[in-house]
Structures are given as C-alpha cells and as structure tokens.
C-alpha cells in the first residue's frame, strides 16, 4: 500500500477517533461536574486536567496507538500463513476500539483520581462511578467509530482478500465481532449508558438540591415542620432534575440512534455488495463481492466468493470440456465420414467376398467330388500295383528257376567238354598206336621184302595193317577234327551259356529292381491312397468350413448393414453433440470470468455530502 494511502487512512481514522471522543466528552463534562466535588480554591484542577489529559489521552496517545496498530496490521511478515494478514486487518477495528477505551479510562482515572486523593472531597465510589459513566459513553460512541474504522480499512482488507481468495481468515472472541452478539451488545451498551449516566445525573442532582433545601431549613423546627418543608422541597426537585436528565437521555438516544443507523447502513452496504455480485452473476459478468468483514455478512461474502471461484473453475472447465466436446464431435464427424467410406468399401468387399465364397463353395464341392474320383482311381491303382507286385514275384521266381537250369546246363556242358577232352586224349592215343602200327607195318614190309618169297604173305599182311593204320590215322584225324568242332561248339555253348547266365542274372537283377520299384510304387500308391483319403476328408471339412464361412459372411453382411444404420444414427448424435457444445460454449462465453478478480463497485466507497464519520 502506498505511503500516501496509509497517511490518508490514518487521517480518516484519527478524525473519526477525535469525533467519537468529543461526542463522549460533551455529556461526561456535565456528569463529571456532578461527581467531582472540588472546593473553590481547586477550580484550577479543571483548567489543568482538561487540556493536558485530553491532549495526552485523547489526542497524542490515540494517534500513536493508531499509527503503531495500523503499521503492525498492514505489515507483510515473512512467516505469515495464508489469510493471517487479512485476519490482522479485520481484527484491527475492534482491537483499536478496546485499546482506545483503555487509554480513555486511564485518562479519566487520572482526571478524577488525583484531585480526589489530594482534596478528599470526592469519595472513591464517585470516582469509580465517573470512570464507569465515561466508559459506557465511550463504548456507545465507539460503535460508529468501529464502523468508520472498518470502512477505512475495508479497501486494504479487500486487497488482501483478492490476493488470496482461497484463504479464510481465522478469528474469534471479543476482537472478532459477530452480528449474533454485537447487536445485542450495542443495545446493552446503550441501555447501560443511559441507566448509569441518567441515574448518576438524577441521583447526584437530586442529592445536591436536597442538601441545599435542608441547609435552608431554620433551626428549632419540630419534626412535623421539617417533614412538611422536606415534602415541599421534594416537590421542587423533580422539575430541576428531570430536565437535565431528559436532555442527557435525549442526547444518548440520538447517539444510539445514529449508531444504530450507522450499523444498519453498514449491514445494508454488505448486503448490497453481495447483491451486486449476485446480480452481476445473473447478468453474465460475474465479479467477487467487495465485502470483507468478521460478521455473518462477511462469511456470506467469503462463501459467495468461494462459490464464485468454484463456479468459475466449473464454468471454465465446462467451457474447456464443451470445446473439447465440440472438437471431439468434429473429429467424430470426420471419423464417422472416414468410417462410412471404409465401411462402404468393406460392404462392397463383403459382397465380393460373398460372391467369391459362393464360387469357392461350388469349387470346393467339385473338388470334393474329384477327390472321391481320384480316391477310387487310387484304390484301383493300388489293386493293380498289388497284382503287378505279385506278377513280379512270380517272374522273379521263374527267372530264378531258369537261372538254376542254365547253371545246371553250364555244369553239364562243362562235363561234356571234359569228356570231349578225354575222347581227344584217347584219339591221340589211338593215333599214336596207328602211327606205331604203321611203322611196324612199314618195318614188316621191309622185312617181307628182305625175306623174299617167304615174306610176301607177311608183306600183304603188313600192307593191310598199314592200310588199316592209315585208315585209323585218317579216322583218328577225322575224329580229332570232329572233337575239335565239338569242343569249339562246346566252348561256344559255354560262352553262350555264360552270357545267358549273365543275362539271366542281369535280368534277375533288373526284375529285382523292377520288383523293388513296383514295391515302392505300391507303397507310394498306398501312401497316395491314404493322402487322397486325407485330402478327401480335408476337402469335405473344407467344404463344411467354407459353408460356415459363407454363413459368417452373410451374418457379417447383416451386421455391416446394422453398423451402417447405427453410423447414420451416430452422425445425427454427433451433430446434436456439436450443437450442444456450441450452446454450452456460447453460454459459458457470456460470463466474463477473466474479470472475476476485479471487485464490484461497493457502497462502502461512496459517501454522501451529509454523511459523518
């Protein structure tokens, strides 16, 4: 807060204090004149007490007290908790009221006390009564003073409240006025002030007049005369006492009425501040209520401010939510459009899938039929392969028999070849014998020639033997040639037999290989038959699965149609949500929540030209 503002605040509060003090001193001067009975030579006491004590305890000390209290309350302390500075500011008016009252009572006590102690003309009870009379007068005049203090500090308190609207000031007791007890307290102060001061005026005034009347009674009168004179004197006391007492009561009534009017106006200003805030809220330009006090209206104002703050947060959140809802509606609309396009493509794809599924179903049915035909042919091939395998086994057995016969033939041919060699050996032996016979026949012929006539017969025999030997040689040669031809034929037969055996062996190996191939082919055919059976079963299952797929595609097509209908309904709901979001945004946008921190124009800041502090 600026220094000039602090000075203006102190000046305003000091003027209000002086006025309240002066309003209390005026009737108290008359009451004090009745209570403080000083001799004539002590009249200077009033001339000294009045200016000195009034200047010290009515002007100087109150100013210093105001200055120190205001500075302490307005100071921003480092260890202040939220709302603690605001609590000090709100507690300050009542604190100043009681502090100034204590200062006044000390001054009045000194004003009355030391002359009473020095001159012994005034009783201690009168001194205490004087202090009580001024105390009640000061309390009565402090009511409008309290209101003025509160109004002077209100801008500072409001600024502190605006700094932290969430903070709540905490206080209680006599320094924290509440309407529930302050209004009865003000009425009780007025009643007690009227009773004490009017009673003092009446009692002391009547006592003085009665003492003066008694002093005028001559000596030597009888008791009846004294009573009669006293009764006549008492008849004259009433008019002399009631007039000042009535004036004092009227004065106190005026002060009380002014205090009541100030309090009522103060309460009205608080109610108007709350009303202005509520009206601003209704008009769409909400502002916080510009009212911060310790009473119930202050609580209402703070709770209203808290409600406005929550309503502000709620409205801003609602606005953001509406904007987000609008954006979501736009995105949902775009998404729905894209989804509509995608679903349209999916619907077309489903139709094609449905057609393709129908074609696949027909193809699968045809494949199932073909698989059954292939299975039948495979089973026929399996039977043929089994028959071929049996024929191969028979052929293999026959070839083995042929091989055995060929081997036996080869053995016999070899035996025949051996016999032919033996015959050849015998032929050689016969040839040798024929050669020897020929040589012997030749030798015999030679010997027959030598013998002459005696040897002619032996020569004939020798010639015959020689012829026979020659024939034997020729036959032997011829047999040898035949044997050679036979051996050559045998060798050829052996060679052919060996080749035949090799061919039979090769054919047997080929037959065995062919048999193995037939067996493998038979195994493959059997495996193929099993595979074809599995294929047939799989094709059958596939046919059933394709039927289910076809049914699922039909169901999916129906669901797609339902989805398209719901999507159209969603488009309508999206448009409705977009409209609602625009309405909510427009509704919230009419409220100027950004200006909520600015206080509403408060009646507290307005003063009429005739208003007194």
Order of alpha helices (4+ residues) and beta strands (2+ residues): alpha-alpha-alpha-alpha-alpha-alpha-alpha-alpha-alpha
